[in-house]
């Protein structure tokens, strides 16, 4: 380490609570007996501390030239997007970005399946957060019939090898599955229907997923059976409470990548350039935004 570098006094992290694994979780992903809550005040206090640690981690990733990929998967309305926003809020967007790909183009449909995702992998010093990923093939494409049986089986065969290859190349790959109960998903869907600012989040595909709950559960369990590998395991986040899910996920993510505190020494603000007699153009020459508020 260079001069002045000190070890991080990391925020004490609570253990991540996960729902049962695929081998014990029933098809309904039923609500736990009690869903713990956390007050808004406590949530923002803990989130603020975790954000400080995320900034320290990002500086370490840049300093060491690490390449980090975090995959966020789960049912519709499970809270993946909100969790990613919580990750991104304190980070420098030059070195951290979100990848949320739309429907593949006709050209992309003819490519090797993983090809369009490879283009978004990080360079040294970067972190990339996938809001859904190559696992679309094992989820929505499988359930909705957008891929053939042969394409699906080939994905299950090749995905573990693809991810082992990423890890061997030096990429730190973290995979999160956000688990939400049937009842909570229905409540969130209804909230989106009632709120015009969030109605765009509810696509016809989301509504169709409600009618195929059991099929999605089976597809998820089959996916876990093949892709929950030692080199890149799945981490299940109990997401029935969004605030706790975000805190648990960020805390767990921080625990996976050892880092040190590279916070620079305090900076003293230099004095402003002295007045040299420069005369600015008349303020009436500029067009201002109307002050309606």
C-alpha positions as CSV (number, residue, x, y, z in Angstrom):
1,X,0.0,0.0,0.0
2,X,1.1,3.6,-0.6
3,X,1.9,6.1,2.0
4,X,-1.0,7.3,4.1
5,X,-3.2,4.4,3.3
6,X,-5.1,3.0,6.2
7,X,-7.3,0.0,6.8
8,X,-11.0,0.5,6.8
9,X,-12.9,0.7,10.0
10,X,-15.8,-0.9,8.2
11,X,-19.4,-0.3,9.3
12,X,-20.5,-3.2,11.4
13,X,-22.7,-5.3,9.1
14,X,-25.8,-7.2,10.2
15,X,-26.0,-10.8,8.8
16,X,-27.9,-11.1,5.6
17,X,-31.2,-12.9,6.1
18,X,-32.2,-15.1,3.2
19,X,-35.3,-17.1,2.4
20,X,-35.1,-20.9,2.2
21,X,-33.0,-22.3,-0.7
22,X,-34.6,-23.8,-3.8
23,X,-34.5,-27.3,-2.3
24,X,-36.7,-26.3,0.6
25,X,-38.7,-23.3,-0.7
26,X,-42.2,-24.2,-1.7
27,X,-43.6,-23.1,-5.0
28,X,-45.6,-20.3,-3.6
29,X,-42.6,-18.6,-2.0
30,X,-45.0,-18.0,0.9
31,X,-44.7,-15.1,3.3
32,X,-42.5,-15.8,6.3
33,X,-44.5,-16.1,9.6
34,X,-43.6,-12.5,10.4
35,X,-42.2,-9.8,8.1
36,X,-39.8,-7.6,10.1
37,X,-40.0,-3.9,9.5
38,X,-37.6,-1.0,10.1
39,X,-38.5,2.6,10.7
40,X,-37.7,5.2,8.1
41,X,-35.3,6.9,10.6
42,X,-33.4,3.8,11.3
43,X,-33.3,2.9,7.6
44,X,-31.7,6.1,6.5
45,X,-29.3,6.1,9.4
46,X,-28.0,2.6,8.4
47,X,-28.2,3.4,4.7
48,X,-26.0,6.5,5.2
49,X,-23.3,4.3,6.9
50,X,-23.5,1.7,4.2
51,X,-23.2,4.4,1.5
52,X,-19.9,5.6,3.1
53,X,-18.6,2.1,2.9
54,X,-19.7,1.7,-0.8
55,X,-17.7,4.8,-1.6
56,X,-14.7,3.3,0.1
57,X,-15.2,0.1,-1.8
58,X,-15.4,1.9,-5.1
59,X,-12.1,3.8,-4.4
60,X,-10.5,0.4,-3.6
61,X,-11.9,-1.2,-6.8
62,X,-10.4,1.7,-8.8
63,X,-7.1,1.6,-7.0
64,X,-6.7,-2.2,-7.5
65,X,-8.1,-2.3,-11.0
66,X,-10.8,-4.8,-9.9
67,X,-13.7,-5.8,-12.2
68,X,-17.0,-6.3,-10.4
69,X,-20.3,-7.6,-11.8
70,X,-23.5,-7.8,-9.7
71,X,-26.5,-9.6,-11.2
72,X,-30.0,-8.8,-9.8
73,X,-32.8,-11.3,-10.6
74,X,-36.1,-12.1,-9.1
75,X,-39.8,-11.9,-9.7
76,X,-41.5,-8.8,-11.1
77,X,-41.9,-6.1,-8.3
78,X,-39.5,-7.9,-6.0
79,X,-37.5,-4.7,-5.6
80,X,-34.5,-5.2,-7.8
81,X,-34.6,-1.8,-9.3
82,X,-34.9,0.0,-6.0
83,X,-32.0,-2.0,-4.6
84,X,-29.8,-1.1,-7.5
85,X,-30.7,2.6,-7.0
86,X,-29.6,2.3,-3.4
87,X,-26.3,0.9,-4.5
88,X,-25.8,3.6,-7.2
89,X,-26.8,6.6,-5.2
90,X,-23.4,7.4,-3.6
91,X,-21.2,6.0,-6.4
92,X,-19.3,7.9,-9.1
93,X,-21.1,7.1,-12.3
94,X,-17.9,7.2,-14.3
95,X,-16.9,3.9,-12.6
96,X,-20.2,2.3,-11.8
97,X,-23.1,1.8,-14.2
98,X,-26.4,0.0,-14.5
99,X,-27.2,-2.3,-17.4
100,X,-30.9,-2.9,-18.1
101,X,-31.2,-4.3,-21.6
102,X,-34.5,-4.3,-23.5
103,X,-35.8,-6.9,-26.0
104,X,-33.0,-8.2,-28.3
105,X,-33.0,-6.9,-31.8
106,X,-33.4,-9.1,-34.8
107,X,-29.7,-9.0,-35.3
108,X,-29.0,-9.8,-31.7
109,X,-31.3,-12.8,-31.9
110,X,-28.9,-14.4,-34.4
111,X,-25.8,-13.9,-32.2
112,X,-24.3,-16.2,-29.6
113,X,-26.8,-15.8,-26.7
114,X,-24.3,-14.2,-24.2
115,X,-22.8,-11.9,-26.8
116,X,-24.8,-8.8,-26.1
117,X,-24.1,-9.1,-22.4
118,X,-20.4,-9.5,-22.9
119,X,-20.3,-6.0,-24.4
120,X,-21.3,-4.5,-21.1
121,X,-18.8,-6.3,-18.8
122,X,-16.6,-4.0,-16.8
123,X,-13.0,-2.8,-17.5
124,X,-10.5,-2.5,-14.7
125,X,-11.7,-0.3,-11.9
126,X,-15.4,-0.6,-12.8
127,X,-18.5,-2.0,-11.2
128,X,-21.5,-3.0,-13.3
129,X,-25.0,-3.8,-11.9
130,X,-27.2,-5.9,-14.2
131,X,-30.9,-5.2,-13.7
132,X,-31.9,-8.6,-15.1
133,X,-29.2,-10.4,-17.1
134,X,-28.5,-13.4,-19.2
135,X,-30.8,-15.3,-16.8
136,X,-33.8,-14.0,-18.9
137,X,-33.5,-17.2,-20.9
138,X,-34.0,-19.4,-17.8
139,X,-36.9,-17.2,-16.6
140,X,-39.2,-15.2,-18.8
141,X,-38.1,-16.7,-22.1
142,X,-38.6,-20.2,-20.7
143,X,-42.0,-19.6,-19.1
144,X,-43.4,-17.4,-21.9
145,X,-42.1,-19.7,-24.7
146,X,-39.7,-17.1,-26.2
147,X,-37.0,-19.7,-26.7
148,X,-37.0,-23.3,-27.8
149,X,-36.5,-26.3,-25.6
150,X,-33.1,-26.8,-27.2
151,X,-32.0,-23.2,-26.6
152,X,-33.1,-23.5,-23.0
153,X,-31.2,-26.7,-22.3
154,X,-28.2,-25.3,-24.0
155,X,-28.3,-22.3,-21.7
156,X,-28.4,-24.5,-18.6
157,X,-25.3,-26.4,-19.9
158,X,-23.3,-23.3,-21.0
159,X,-24.2,-20.7,-18.3
160,X,-22.1,-22.3,-15.6
161,X,-19.1,-22.6,-17.9
162,X,-19.7,-19.0,-19.1
163,X,-19.7,-17.8,-15.5
164,X,-16.6,-19.8,-14.5
165,X,-14.9,-18.3,-17.5
166,X,-15.8,-14.8,-16.2
167,X,-14.4,-15.6,-12.8
168,X,-11.2,-17.1,-14.2
169,X,-10.7,-13.9,-16.2
170,X,-10.6,-11.9,-12.9
171,X,-14.2,-10.7,-12.7
172,X,-15.8,-10.7,-9.3
173,X,-19.3,-12.0,-10.0
174,X,-22.1,-11.7,-7.4
175,X,-25.6,-13.0,-8.1
176,X,-28.7,-11.9,-6.1
177,X,-32.2,-13.4,-6.3
178,X,-34.9,-11.2,-4.7
179,X,-37.6,-13.4,-3.3
180,X,-41.0,-11.9,-2.7
181,X,-44.2,-13.6,-1.6
182,X,-47.3,-14.0,-3.7
183,X,-49.3,-11.6,-1.4
184,X,-46.6,-8.9,-1.3
185,X,-46.2,-9.0,-5.1
186,X,-49.9,-8.6,-5.6
187,X,-49.9,-5.6,-3.2
188,X,-47.1,-3.9,-5.1
189,X,-48.8,-4.5,-8.5
190,X,-51.9,-2.9,-7.2
191,X,-50.0,0.1,-5.8
192,X,-48.5,0.5,-9.3
193,X,-51.9,0.4,-10.9
194,X,-53.1,3.1,-8.6
195,X,-50.1,5.4,-9.0
196,X,-49.8,7.1,-12.5
197,X,-46.1,7.9,-11.8
198,X,-45.4,4.2,-11.4
199,X,-47.8,2.6,-13.8
200,X,-45.1,2.4,-16.5
201,X,-43.4,-0.3,-14.3
202,X,-46.3,-2.6,-14.9
203,X,-46.1,-4.1,-18.4
204,X,-48.4,-6.7,-20.0
205,X,-45.6,-9.2,-19.4
206,X,-45.7,-8.5,-15.6
207,X,-49.4,-9.1,-15.5
208,X,-49.0,-12.3,-17.4
209,X,-46.4,-13.4,-14.9
210,X,-49.0,-13.3,-12.2
211,X,-51.0,-15.9,-14.0
212,X,-48.0,-18.2,-14.2
213,X,-46.7,-18.0,-10.7
214,X,-46.1,-21.7,-10.3
215,X,-44.4,-22.0,-13.7
216,X,-42.0,-19.2,-12.7
217,X,-41.3,-20.9,-9.4
218,X,-40.4,-24.2,-11.2
219,X,-38.2,-22.3,-13.7
220,X,-36.4,-20.6,-10.8
221,X,-35.8,-23.9,-9.0
222,X,-34.5,-25.5,-12.1
223,X,-32.2,-22.6,-12.8
224,X,-30.8,-22.7,-9.3
225,X,-30.1,-26.5,-9.7
226,X,-27.8,-25.9,-12.6
227,X,-26.4,-22.4,-12.0
228,X,-25.9,-22.2,-8.2
229,X,-22.2,-23.0,-8.6
230,X,-19.3,-22.8,-6.2
231,X,-17.5,-20.1,-8.3
232,X,-20.6,-18.0,-8.5
233,X,-23.3,-19.0,-6.0
234,X,-26.8,-17.5,-5.8
235,X,-27.6,-15.3,-2.8
236,X,-31.3,-15.1,-2.0
237,X,-32.6,-11.8,-0.5
238,X,-35.8,-11.9,1.4
239,X,-37.5,-8.9,-0.2
240,X,-40.9,-8.7,1.4
241,X,-39.7,-5.6,3.2
242,X,-37.9,-3.3,0.7
243,X,-35.9,-1.3,3.3
244,X,-34.5,-4.3,5.0
245,X,-33.8,-6.0,1.7
246,X,-31.7,-3.1,0.5
247,X,-29.7,-2.8,3.7
248,X,-29.1,-6.6,3.9
249,X,-28.1,-6.7,0.2
250,X,-25.6,-3.8,0.4
251,X,-24.2,-5.1,3.7
252,X,-23.7,-8.5,2.2
253,X,-22.1,-7.1,-1.0
254,X,-19.6,-5.2,1.1
255,X,-18.7,-8.3,3.0
256,X,-17.8,-10.2,-0.2
257,X,-15.0,-7.9,-1.4
258,X,-12.1,-7.2,1.0
259,X,-11.2,-3.5,0.8
260,X,-9.2,-0.9,2.6
261,X,-10.0,2.8,3.3
262,X,-8.4,5.1,0.8
263,X,-10.1,8.2,2.0
264,X,-7.7,11.1,1.3
265,X,-6.5,13.5,3.9
266,X,-8.8,16.6,4.5
267,X,-8.6,19.1,1.6
268,X,-8.4,22.8,2.2
269,X,-10.4,24.9,-0.2
270,X,-8.1,27.4,-2.0
271,X,-9.0,31.1,-2.1
272,X,-11.0,32.4,-5.1
273,X,-9.2,34.2,-7.8
274,X,-9.0,37.9,-7.0
275,X,-11.1,40.4,-8.9
276,X,-9.1,41.7,-11.9
277,X,-11.7,44.2,-13.1
278,X,-13.5,41.8,-15.4
279,X,-17.0,43.0,-16.3
280,X,-19.6,40.3,-17.0
281,X,-22.2,40.7,-19.8
282,X,-25.6,42.2,-18.7
283,X,-27.8,39.7,-17.0
284,X,-30.6,40.6,-19.4
285,X,-28.6,38.9,-22.2
286,X,-29.3,35.5,-20.5
287,X,-32.4,33.3,-20.7
288,X,-33.5,32.1,-17.2
289,X,-35.8,29.3,-16.3
290,X,-39.1,30.8,-15.0
291,X,-39.2,30.7,-11.2
292,X,-42.7,29.1,-10.7
293,X,-41.8,27.9,-7.2
